[in-house]
């Protein structure tokens, strides 16, 4: 059985900016709004599957 390679632990500060940013950050409020919309849709879909509505 093949073993996975082990990696040395690194601090987050060492990893900072190691990956390129491919898109601009839209802002905290917009991200929160998107998450709230997805969660509410998920809750509504789950309720509709059970026939509660």
N, C-alpha and C positions, 0 to 999 in steps of 0.2 A: 504494500500500500504506500503510495506517495505521500510525503509529508508536505504540508504547507510551509512556505518560508516564514521565518519569524522576523519581526521588525522591531527595531529599537524604539522605545517610547520617546516621544518628543513633546515638548511643551507647546501649547497653543500659540505662544508668541513666536516660536520657531516656524510654525506653519503659516502664519499670517502672510497674506499676499502671495502664497506659493501657487495659487490657482488664479488664472485671469478672470476678471469680471466680464461676463459676456453681455449682460444687460444692466441697465440702470435700476437702482433700488427705487421703487415707487413711493415709499414712505410708510411709516408705521400705521397711520390711520387707514390708508387704502388696503394694506395687507390685512389688518384686523377686520375690515368690512368684507373682504373676499372670504376670509375664514368663517365669519359669522354667516354669510350667505350659504356657503357650502354645508356648514353644520345644520342650519335650519332646513335646508332642502333634504338632507339625509334623514333628519328626524321626521319630516313630513312624509317622505317616501316610505319609511319604515312603518309609520302609522297607517298609511294607505294599504300596505301589504296585509296588515292584520285586520283591516276593515273597521278600525276604530272611528274613522271620520264620518 
